[in-house]
Amino acid sequence: MKLSAFPDMGPLAGVKLGAVACGINYQDRNDLFMAELEPGTAIAGVFTRSRTAAAPVLWCRENIAGGKVRAIVSNAGNANAFTGRHGDKTVQDTVTRTAKLFGCPRKQIFVASTGSIGVPFPVDTIPNNLSALKKSVKRDNWLTAAQAIMTTDTVPKGATRTTEIDDAPVTINGIGKGTQMISPDMATTLNFIFTDAKIPAPVLQKLLSRIIDRTYNCITVEGDTSTNDSLFLCATGKAEHKRITDAADPRLRPFARALEEVLRDISHAIVRDATGAKKFVAITVTGAASARAARRIGLSMASSTLVKVGLRIANPWGRMIMAVGKCGERADRDQLSITANGVLVAEHGNILDDYDADRVTKHLKGSELALGVDVGVGRGRATVWTTDCSVGYG
């Protein structure tokens, strides 16, 4: 299974990135990240729906509706989750001191954390390193920033696209991290996406909320949703096109496609780098009652340990049927069909006696799998992405 190389991403107008080492959980590496945004930058975000969400998530959920951002501060090595009042104090102190450094309202400072859950958070470590962190920011610093947010990741993750609005060039650059606890409900995963497009926060939020359901909310590794999942989308407004004020504006379509490609690239990179993963698996569900139902059916299969083990031993069919049936969405048992890399394996509710077993087995033993399931009740369609279950996970 091929891991994505970090892309060549140039400067993006209105964005500066920096990182320093502050020793939260790692030695001799950067573990504290900052994004400095130009005044007036718009922000949208999606966060974990976990009922045990981390302190940084609670702050960001409360303030994202303000729609403006001046800086984002994120650390690796400690999730600041299940850390009680000390964790809350760290967030408040970080926000207060960062706001003072930038001379902006506190609600324009956003924070994120990733790492171990339930480990006491060093209260003063981040606040005491903020001045040095601010001095580290510079325009062309994407790789350094991506490396600073890594925990169990084996590679830094990023994606970039260029497009146009009103014939003016627009750039989207993004970085992310995550290898475990991947089943986003909005993967532990943090993601920071930046663009120079002139798009206000309400439009960004509508766009992001729609696209997230086709990208991050369609990946899973083990079916576990993190306490810290966060994705921020920031628009500096430096591109030379007319401001877009309506999410339905047709001028937004090329940008929306490019944004979806960036989010899909990073979410796929997270799955490919999952701990112990040997196979990258795409499962396409068709014939469902709705797109939402198709996604739920797909995630039921993709999150099943039994299905994953079945993929490893090249015999997942019965387990896939089990996973379709258990999720509660409509499915017609006697119309259900299964394909593997386009080869029909099951049809009309039965495994075929004469399917090309050699071709299918060869495909299942590879590292890039494409499976299809039609549940025979409607026109809903969705693709989800997952991994096999190897002995390396833990």
N, C-alpha and C positions, 0 to 999 in steps of 0.2 A: 504494500500500500504506500503510494508516494505521498510524502509530506510536501506542502507548498513552500517554495522559497520565498523569503521576504521580498516584496516588490520594490522597485525603484520609485520612491515617492519624493517629489520635489517640494519646495516651499509652497504654502497656501496662505494667501493674503489674509491677515488678521489673526493668524494662529502662531504661537510660539510654544515650544515644548521643552521641558527640562526634567532632570532626574538627579538624585543624590543618594548616597548610602547613609542610612541612619541606624542600621543594626537592629531592626525590629525582630527579625528572626533569621536573617542571613548575615554572613560576614563577607566582606570584600566584594560586594556587588551593590548596584543601585537597587533600592527597594521603595523609593518614594518618588512619585511622579507629579508633575504639574503641567497643566495646559493653561496658558494665559491667552485670553481672548480680547479682541478690541472692544472698547465700550460700545454698547448697543447690539452686541451679538445675541441672536435669538437661540433659545434652547428648547428642545423637546426631549422626553425620556420615557422609557418603560422600565419597570422594576419587578422583582419577584413578588408574587402574590402570597408568599409564605406567611403564615401567621406567627412565625418566630423570626421575622426579618431583623437584620442587623441594624445597629444604631445609625450608620450612614444612610441606609435605605430610608429609614423613617424620616430623617431630615430632608432628603431629596424628594420623597413623595409629597411632603408638606409644602415644598417651595417651588416645585417644577412649574406650577401654574403661573408663576410670576413671569415666565417666558424670557428672562434675560440672564446672561451669565457673563461673569468677568474672569473667573478662574475655576478650575477643577483640580482637586488634590486627591491622589489615590495612593494607597500603600499596598505592598505585598507582604505575605508572611503571617499576618494575623487578621482574621475576618472581622474583628471587633463585633462579634455576634455572641449573644449569651454572656455579656460582660457587665451587665447591670449599670449602675450609676456611673462607674468609672468610664465605661465605654461611651456613655452619653456625654460625659464631661469632656472627653477627648474631642468628640465631634464639635461641641460648642466652642471649645478653646481654639480648635483648628479654624473654624469658620470665622470667629471673631478676629483672630490675628491675621488671617489672610485678607479679610475685608479691610482691615486697617492698612495693610501693605499696599492695597490697590485703591484705597480711598473710595470704596463702593459700599452699597448696602449689603448686609449679611446674607440676604436672600439671593444674592447673585453669586454666592460661593457654593459649589457643590463638592461633595466628598464621596469617596468609595473605598472599600477595603476588600481584600481577598486573602485567604489563608486558613489557618486552623480556627475552628469554632470552639468557644468555651475557654479559651486561654486568656488570662488577665492581660488587658491591654496597657502598655506603658503610657501613662497619662501625658507626660510632658515631651515624649520623644518627637512626635510630629510637630507640635507647636514650636519647639525649640530649634527645629531645622528649617522652618519656613523661609527665613531670610536667605539662607544659602540656596534653598530650592529656587526661589525667585531669581536669584542671580544666575542660575544655571540655564535659564530658558533661552532658546534661540530658534530661528525660523526653520532650519532644516535638521530636525532632530528626531525623525520618526522611529528609526531603528532603536535608538537609545530609550525612547519612551516605551516602545513595545517590550523591550527586554526588562524594563524596570517593573512591569506589572506581572511578570511571569511567576508562577509558583512551581507546580509539577510539570509545566509545559517543557517540551524538549526543543521547541523552536518558537521564535517570535512570530506573531500572526498579524498580517495586514493586507489591505486591498486598496486599490485606487481605480478610479474611472474619470474620464473627461467626457463632457457632453456640451450641449449648447442650449441656451434660452435666449430667444430673440436674436439669434445669430451671434451671441456673445459667448465666449468659452466659459465653462463652469467646471470646477474640479471637486471631486469627492475623495477624501482620504480617510481611512479608518484603521484602527488597531484593536485587537482583542486578545483575550486569554481564556484558558480553561481546558481541562483534561478529565476532570472527575466531577461527580454530582451534576451531571448534564441532563436536564430535562426541563428546559425553560417553561415557565408559565407566565408570560408577560403580554446559560446553561451554566464547581463555582466558576462563573464567567463574568468578566467586566469588558465593556466595549465602549470605545470613544470614536465617534464619527464626526468629521468636520467637512464643511463645504464653504465656498465663497459665494454661494447663491444668495440672492436678495429675497428671502422667504421668511415671513413672520412666524412666530412660535405656534399660533393656532393651526396654520396650514402645515407646518412641519409635523405637529403632533398627529393630525389626521392621517398624513401620509405615512408616518412611522408606524402608527397603530395598525394600519391596514397591511403594510408590508411585513411587519414582524410575524404575523400569523402564517405567512408563506415561507419564512426563513427560520429564524431562531425558534419559533414555536413548533417547528417541524423537525427538530433534531432531538435525539435522545441517545444516551449511552446506557445508563442503568435505571432510568426512570425516576431518579431522585432530583427534586427541585431544591436549589440552593437557597440559603438565607440571604444571599448577597447579590444575586443577579441584577445587573444594572446595565442599561445601554443609553448613552447620551448622544444626541444629534444636535450639532451646533452649526449655525449659519451666520457667517460674519457679515454678509451683505456687501462684499467688496467687488463682486462681479459686475460687469457693466451692462446689465439688462434692466428692464422695467420691473419694478417690484410686483411680485405675485401675491394676491390677497385672497384667492379662492382656490381651495383644493381641487375643484373641478375644472380649473382653467386648463384648456388643452395645451397651452404652452408648457405645462408642467410635466407632460407625459415622458419626454426623453429623460428628464431628470429623475422621474420616478423609476424608470427602467434601470438607469445607471445606479441609483441608490439600492434597488433590490439586488442588483448584481454584486455590489460591495457587501451587503449584509449576507448574501448567500455564500460568497467566497469565504468570509471570516467564519461563519457558522459551520461550513463544511471543513475548514481547517481545524476547528475545535474537535469535530468528530474524528477526523483523521489522526489527530494527535492524542486521542483518548488513551488512557493508561492501559497497556496490554493489548490494544486493538491490533488485529492482523488483517481485517477486512473492512472496506468501506461499502456500506450496503444501502442502496436506494430501493424503497418499497413504494410502488405506485398503486393506489387504491382507486378503482373506478366503479361506476354503477351504484354509488351510495346515494342516500336520500338527500344529501347536501355536501358542499365542500367541507363544512365543519365536521359532519359525520364521517366523511372519508378520512379526514386527518385523525380523528379519534380512533378509528379502526386501525389506521396505519401505525399510530403510536402504541396501540395495544400490542401489536405484533413486534414492533421495534423495541419495546421495553421489556419484553418477555425473556427471562433467563432461559427458559426451555427452548424458545425459538432460536436464541443466540447460540446455544449449544448445538441445536440442530443444524445451524448454518456451518458450524465448525466441523461437524461429522457428515455434512452433505446430505442430510435427510430431515428437512424442516417442515414437511408438508402437513402432517397431522397436527403439529404444534401451532402452525399458522392458523389452521381451522379453529383450534381451541381458542386462540387469541382473538380471532374475529368474533366468535360467539360470546365471549365473556364481557365485552366492553359495553354492551347495552344498546348499541346502535342496530338499526334494522339491517338484516341480511337474509337472503333467500338461500337456504342450504342447498336446495336442488337446482339452483341456477349458478352457483358459485364456480368460478374458474380461477386457475393459477397458471402463471407463466414464469419462466426463468430465462432471462436474456432473450425474450420473444418466443421461446419454445413452449408450446402448450403442454402442461403437466397434468392438469385436472380440468374437467369440464362437466357441467350439469351435475355437480355434487359428487363426482367420483374421480379418483386418481386413474388416469388412463393406463391401460396395460401396455400400450405400444408406443409410449412417448420415447423420445431419443435420449435414453438414460446416459449414454456415454457423453453426449454433448452437454447435457445438463450437469452431470457430475463434474466434468472438466470446468464448467463455469463456476460451480459452487466451490471448487477447490482453489479458485483464483483469488485475487485480492480486491477486485472491483465487481460487486454483485449488483444485478438489476433484476428485481422480482416484481411481479404484478399480480394483483388480486382484484377480480371483479365480483361484487357481492350481489348484483342482479336486481336491484330495487329502484334505481333512479339514474340521475346523470351527474351526481356529485363526484368530484375528482380531487385528489391531493397526493403529493409525494412527500414522504418523510425519509430521513437519513439516519442511519445508526451504524453500529459495529457488530462484530461477532463477540463472543464471550470467551476469552482465552485465560490461561492459567496465570497470566501476568497482571491481572487486575487485582487491586488491593490497596 
